[in-house]
């Protein structure tokens, strides 16, 4: 009888242990499934936002007001009157830098002609990542390694070729018009470019107020205040510099210095 009772107790304990082990295994399996599900949910790859296409609108003003072409109605600090007939220039090395210091540099070289409306609006060839940006920069003209004769196509060769005798490459800008002073009346050709292997391109860097770019299409305005070419830091004297400055290194250096505050940038620009 005692042996029988002992056997029954032994079987009960074993059965109870198996049941506990079974339920523990079920609980462990359930928790494992939950953990795997949570891990899969947390590590799933989210779809990144599409990059932003940037269109540039080029604008031209004199002392903040829209330019009136072929009008001898502007006056510099020396009291000399001048007009604007031609404004042609090359923009290159457009670069967007985000608030982490990561820069996106575009390969585009764009030719702007104030008399060609098609050139005043331009969409960059590559998009930029969405994010928060701290600055945008560009070059008026070309850096020396890109300023190579006949490298930018026949249209720019025809419009902006710089004489080989002066170093070759391209004009950076052609600003032309008429001037009238107490001594003379004539035409001026304010032409800039690299002269005999000296670089006179203008580097523009515009600090942004950390705008956050979260759309796939936006506009940037680049505005040239033409009056600033003729002041700050040097007041331009049409009589002193004469009608042409291409072969004058002092004039090229002065134009480069005066170009430091010619451009302003709005990015992103408000939608009209």
matplotlib code that plots the C-alpha trace (Angstrom):
import matplotlib.pyplot as plt

x = [0.0, 2.8, 4.6, 1.5, 1.0, 4.6, 4.3, 1.2, 2.9, 5.9, 3.8, 1.9, 5.1, 6.5, 3.3, 3.1, 6.8, 6.1, 3.0, 5.0, 7.8, 5.3, 3.6, 7.0, 8.1, 4.8, 5.4, 9.0, 7.9, 5.2, 7.6, 10.1, 7.5, 6.7, 10.3, 10.9, 7.9, 9.0, 12.5, 11.3, 9.0, 11.7, 14.4, 12.2, 13.7, 11.6, 11.3, 13.6, 12.0, 12.7, 15.4, 14.5, 14.6, 16.0, 15.0, 16.9, 15.4, 18.0, 17.1, 18.9, 18.4, 20.2, 20.1, 17.3, 15.1, 14.5, 17.0, 15.9, 18.0, 19.5, 18.6, 21.3, 19.6, 21.9, 24.6, 27.6, 29.2, 31.4, 28.4, 29.0, 25.9, 25.8, 23.4, 23.0, 22.9, 24.4, 24.7, 26.1, 27.8, 28.7, 27.6, 29.3, 30.2, 26.8, 27.1, 24.6, 25.9, 23.7, 23.9, 26.1, 28.7, 27.8, 28.1, 26.4, 28.2, 26.5, 28.4, 26.3, 27.7, 25.0, 25.1, 22.9, 21.9, 19.7, 18.3, 17.4, 14.4, 15.0, 18.4, 16.8, 15.2, 17.2, 16.6, 19.7, 20.7, 20.8, 18.5, 19.7, 18.8, 16.1, 17.3, 18.4, 20.8, 23.3, 24.7, 24.7, 27.7, 28.6, 31.2, 30.8, 32.9, 35.0, 37.7, 41.1, 40.8, 37.5, 38.4, 39.7, 39.3, 36.6, 35.5, 31.9, 30.4, 30.1, 27.4, 29.5, 32.6, 30.8, 29.4, 32.1, 35.5, 38.4, 41.4, 44.2, 46.7, 45.2, 45.3, 42.4, 39.3, 36.1, 34.8, 33.3, 31.1, 30.3, 28.7, 28.3, 26.7, 27.2, 28.6, 28.7, 31.0, 32.3, 35.3, 33.8, 30.9, 31.4, 30.8, 32.3, 33.0, 33.3, 34.6, 36.0, 38.0, 41.2, 44.2, 47.4, 46.9, 45.7, 42.3, 39.7, 36.5, 34.2, 33.3, 30.0, 28.9, 25.5, 24.8, 21.3, 19.0, 19.0, 15.9, 14.5, 13.9, 11.1, 9.6, 10.6, 10.6, 11.6, 13.1, 16.2, 16.5, 20.0, 19.9, 22.6, 22.7, 24.6, 25.3, 27.5, 30.1, 30.8, 31.2, 32.4, 35.2, 36.3, 34.2, 34.5, 35.7, 34.8, 37.3, 40.1, 39.6, 38.6, 36.3, 38.0, 39.6, 40.3, 44.1, 44.3, 45.2, 44.5, 41.0, 40.3, 41.4, 39.2, 36.2, 36.8, 36.8, 33.8, 31.9, 32.0, 28.6, 26.9, 24.8, 22.1, 20.3, 16.9, 16.6, 14.1, 12.2, 8.5, 6.1, 4.3]
y = [0.0, 2.4, 1.6, 2.3, 5.7, 6.6, 5.7, 7.9, 10.8, 10.4, 10.3, 13.5, 15.4, 14.4, 15.3, 18.6, 19.4, 18.6, 20.9, 23.7, 23.2, 23.1, 26.4, 28.0, 27.0, 28.4, 31.7, 31.9, 31.2, 33.9, 36.5, 35.6, 36.2, 39.6, 40.5, 39.6, 41.6, 44.6, 44.4, 44.0, 47.0, 49.2, 48.3, 48.4, 50.8, 53.9, 55.4, 58.5, 61.7, 62.5, 65.1, 68.7, 70.1, 73.7, 76.3, 79.6, 83.0, 85.6, 89.2, 92.5, 95.8, 99.1, 100.3, 97.9, 99.0, 97.0, 97.9, 100.2, 99.3, 101.8, 104.8, 107.3, 107.9, 106.4, 108.3, 107.0, 108.5, 110.7, 112.3, 110.4, 109.3, 105.8, 103.4, 99.6, 98.0, 94.6, 92.3, 88.8, 86.5, 82.9, 81.3, 78.1, 76.0, 76.3, 74.7, 74.0, 73.3, 71.9, 72.5, 69.5, 70.8, 68.4, 70.2, 69.4, 70.9, 71.1, 70.7, 73.2, 76.2, 78.6, 81.6, 84.6, 87.3, 90.1, 90.5, 86.8, 85.9, 82.2, 82.5, 84.2, 81.0, 77.9, 74.5, 72.8, 69.5, 67.6, 67.6, 68.3, 66.3, 67.6, 69.0, 72.1, 74.4, 76.9, 78.5, 78.6, 79.7, 80.1, 81.6, 84.5, 83.2, 80.1, 78.7, 78.3, 74.6, 75.0, 78.2, 76.3, 77.7, 76.0, 73.7, 74.9, 74.5, 76.6, 79.0, 80.1, 80.2, 82.6, 84.8, 84.8, 83.7, 85.5, 86.2, 83.7, 86.6, 87.5, 84.0, 82.3, 80.8, 82.8, 86.2, 86.0, 89.0, 91.6, 94.7, 97.4, 100.8, 104.5, 107.0, 110.8, 112.8, 116.4, 115.4, 113.0, 111.0, 107.5, 103.8, 101.5, 97.8, 96.5, 93.0, 90.7, 87.5, 85.7, 87.7, 86.0, 83.1, 85.4, 84.4, 87.2, 85.2, 86.4, 83.9, 84.5, 82.9, 83.6, 82.5, 81.2, 81.3, 77.5, 76.9, 73.4, 72.0, 69.5, 69.8, 68.2, 71.5, 75.0, 78.2, 80.3, 83.9, 85.2, 89.0, 91.2, 94.9, 96.3, 99.6, 97.8, 97.1, 100.8, 101.3, 99.7, 99.5, 101.5, 104.2, 103.5, 106.4, 106.0, 108.7, 107.1, 103.5, 104.3, 102.4, 98.9, 97.1, 93.6, 94.0, 96.0, 93.9, 96.7, 97.2, 93.5, 93.3, 96.3, 94.8, 91.5, 93.4, 95.4, 92.2, 91.0, 92.5, 92.6, 89.5, 88.7, 85.3, 84.3, 80.6, 79.1, 81.9, 82.4, 80.9, 83.6]
z = [0.0, 0.9, -2.2, -4.3, -2.6, -3.1, -6.8, -7.2, -5.6, -7.8, -10.9, -9.8, -9.2, -12.5, -14.3, -12.5, -13.5, -17.1, -17.1, -15.6, -18.1, -21.0, -19.9, -19.4, -22.9, -24.3, -22.4, -23.7, -27.3, -27.0, -25.6, -28.4, -31.1, -29.5, -29.3, -33.0, -34.1, -32.1, -33.5, -37.1, -36.6, -35.1, -37.7, -40.8, -43.4, -43.9, -47.3, -47.5, -48.8, -52.4, -53.1, -54.0, -57.5, -57.4, -60.0, -60.1, -61.0, -61.9, -61.3, -61.9, -60.1, -59.6, -56.0, -55.4, -58.3, -61.5, -64.3, -67.1, -70.1, -72.4, -70.2, -69.3, -66.0, -63.4, -61.6, -59.7, -56.6, -58.8, -60.5, -63.7, -65.6, -67.0, -68.7, -68.9, -72.3, -71.9, -68.9, -69.7, -67.2, -66.3, -63.0, -61.9, -58.8, -57.1, -53.7, -51.0, -47.5, -44.8, -41.0, -40.5, -43.0, -45.8, -49.1, -52.4, -55.3, -58.7, -62.0, -63.8, -65.7, -66.6, -69.0, -68.1, -70.6, -69.3, -72.8, -73.1, -70.8, -71.4, -69.6, -66.5, -65.2, -64.9, -63.3, -61.8, -63.5, -60.2, -57.1, -53.6, -50.4, -48.2, -44.9, -43.1, -45.0, -43.6, -46.8, -50.5, -52.6, -56.3, -58.6, -61.0, -63.8, -63.7, -61.4, -63.2, -63.7, -65.5, -67.5, -70.6, -74.1, -76.2, -73.4, -72.8, -76.3, -79.4, -78.0, -75.1, -77.3, -79.6, -76.8, -74.1, -75.5, -73.9, -76.2, -76.2, -76.1, -72.6, -71.3, -73.1, -71.5, -71.1, -70.2, -66.7, -67.3, -70.0, -68.6, -71.2, -71.7, -72.1, -69.7, -69.5, -67.3, -67.2, -69.4, -71.9, -73.3, -74.6, -74.2, -71.6, -71.8, -68.2, -69.2, -66.5, -66.9, -65.9, -67.1, -68.0, -65.5, -62.7, -61.5, -61.1, -60.6, -57.9, -55.1, -53.5, -50.2, -48.7, -45.2, -44.7, -41.7, -41.5, -43.6, -43.5, -47.0, -46.9, -50.4, -53.7, -55.7, -54.8, -56.2, -55.4, -56.4, -57.3, -57.6, -59.0, -58.0, -60.9, -59.1, -56.7, -59.4, -59.4, -55.6, -52.4, -51.8, -54.9, -56.5, -60.2, -62.4, -66.0, -67.1, -65.2, -66.3, -69.8, -72.2, -71.9, -69.0, -70.3, -70.4, -67.2, -64.1, -61.7, -63.2, -63.1, -59.4, -58.6, -60.3, -58.4, -55.1, -55.9, -56.8, -53.3, -52.4, -55.8, -55.3, -52.9, -52.5, -51.4, -50.6, -50.6, -52.3, -51.5, -54.0, -56.1]

ax = plt.figure().add_subplot(projection="3d")
ax.plot(x, y, z, "-o")
ax.set_aspect("equal")
plt.show()
